[in-house]
Amino acid sequence: MTTASAFKHAMRHVPTGVTIVTSLRDGEPRGLTLNSFASVAVEPPALLVCVNREARSYLYISSSRIFCVNVLAAEQRHLAERFAGKVRERQFDEVAYTVDVTGAPVLDAAIAHFDCEVMEEHHVGSHSIFIGAVVGCTARSGTPLGYFNGGYRDFGIRAE
Ligand SMILES: Cc1cc2nc3c(=O)[nH]c(=O)nc-3n(C[C@H](O)[C@H](O)[C@H](O)COP(=O)(O)O)c2cc1C
């Protein structure tokens, strides 16, 4: 097995998009910035996210069994920062959103969203992998927010 620092160093060289994964428990929305997101299957439509079990969001997703992956546009960098720990309470104050099937927030201006019901949860070390059955999704044109080498990036690409 390699060391944690070698692993972290190599992972810094992996470019990703940035999402905010939202959930809803007892009528209270919660979200976290997350880039461990991947498609799993098309039949049935399924994806995965990896969530630290020490994150407050973990409790929301594991108990409500719903989450929504919001793929951020470049102009939503301030939301990525906000949902990565800067705002502890009233996270969604002045954040515009609607809902789809599950009731988890769908952020206005996200370039795609995937509304999910939890199919499976697997514990791996500090994190849980949630496999979500996608019950609703949309996409719109825009420039995605990127993340690479510890910083937010504009990869100079655009989805139509
Ligand atoms: C670019 C970026 C990607 C992140 N990806 C993840 C991730 O995949 N899983 C995770 O658990 N935390 C991830 N985080 C950290 C969480 O956003 C952060 O711990 C957050 O404060 C958790 O909030 P909560 O405790 O209110 O749920 C990421 C942070 C950043 C800035």
Ligand as a Chemical Component Dictionary entry (heavy atoms), coordinates in Angstrom:
data_LIG
# 
_chem_comp.id                   LIG 
_chem_comp.type                 NON-POLYMER 
_chem_comp.pdbx_formal_charge   0 
_chem_comp.three_letter_code    LIG 
# 
loop_
_chem_comp_atom.comp_id 
_chem_comp_atom.atom_id 
_chem_comp_atom.alt_atom_id 
_chem_comp_atom.type_symbol 
_chem_comp_atom.charge 
_chem_comp_atom.model_Cartn_x 
_chem_comp_atom.model_Cartn_y 
_chem_comp_atom.model_Cartn_z 
_chem_comp_atom.pdbx_ordinal 
LIG C1  C1  C 0 -13.279 20.881 -4.526 1  
LIG C2  C2  C 0 -13.733 20.146 -3.293 2  
LIG C3  C3  C 0 -14.130 18.818 -3.399 3  
LIG C4  C4  C 0 -14.581 18.111 -2.270 4  
LIG N1  N1  N 0 -14.973 16.815 -2.428 5  
LIG C5  C5  C 0 -15.460 16.130 -1.354 6  
LIG C6  C6  C 0 -15.924 14.791 -1.519 7  
LIG O1  O1  O 0 -15.870 14.213 -2.598 8  
LIG N2  N2  N 0 -16.438 14.158 -0.424 9  
LIG C7  C7  C 0 -16.492 14.762 0.803  10 
LIG O2  O2  O 0 -16.961 14.135 1.766  11 
LIG N3  N3  N 0 -16.035 16.032 0.994  12 
LIG C8  C8  C 0 -15.535 16.729 -0.061 13 
LIG N4  N4  N 0 -15.092 18.013 0.092  14 
LIG C9  C9  C 0 -15.102 18.600 1.445  15 
LIG C10 C10 C 0 -16.482 19.084 1.885  16 
LIG O3  O3  O 0 -17.037 20.005 0.947  17 
LIG C11 C11 C 0 -16.342 19.798 3.253  18 
LIG O4  O4  O 0 -15.771 18.910 4.176  19 
LIG C12 C12 C 0 -17.632 20.336 3.794  20 
LIG O5  O5  O 0 -17.306 21.272 4.785  21 
LIG C13 C13 C 0 -18.529 19.311 4.454  22 
LIG O6  O6  O 0 -19.643 20.039 4.937  23 
LIG P1  P1  P 0 -20.658 19.493 6.033  24 
LIG O7  O7  O 0 -19.851 18.995 7.194  25 
LIG O8  O8  O 0 -21.448 20.696 6.364  26 
LIG O9  O9  O 0 -21.486 18.436 5.400  27 
LIG C14 C14 C 0 -14.627 18.742 -1.009 28 
LIG C15 C15 C 0 -14.220 20.088 -0.899 29 
LIG C16 C16 C 0 -13.775 20.771 -2.026 30 
LIG C17 C17 C 0 -13.366 22.209 -1.886 31 
# 
loop_
_chem_comp_bond.comp_id 
_chem_comp_bond.atom_id_1 
_chem_comp_bond.atom_id_2 
_chem_comp_bond.value_order 
_chem_comp_bond.pdbx_ordinal 
LIG C1  C2  SING 1  
LIG C2  C3  SING 2  
LIG C2  C16 DOUB 3  
LIG C3  C4  DOUB 4  
LIG C4  N1  SING 5  
LIG C4  C14 SING 6  
LIG N1  C5  DOUB 7  
LIG C5  C6  SING 8  
LIG C5  C8  SING 9  
LIG C6  O1  DOUB 10 
LIG C6  N2  SING 11 
LIG N2  C7  SING 12 
LIG C7  O2  DOUB 13 
LIG C7  N3  SING 14 
LIG N3  C8  DOUB 15 
LIG C8  N4  SING 16 
LIG N4  C9  SING 17 
LIG N4  C14 SING 18 
LIG C9  C10 SING 19 
LIG C10 O3  SING 20 
LIG C10 C11 SING 21 
LIG C11 O4  SING 22 
LIG C11 C12 SING 23 
LIG C12 O5  SING 24 
LIG C12 C13 SING 25 
LIG C13 O6  SING 26 
LIG O6  P1  SING 27 
LIG P1  O7  DOUB 28 
LIG P1  O8  SING 29 
LIG P1  O9  SING 30 
LIG C14 C15 DOUB 31 
LIG C15 C16 SING 32 
LIG C16 C17 SING 33 
# 
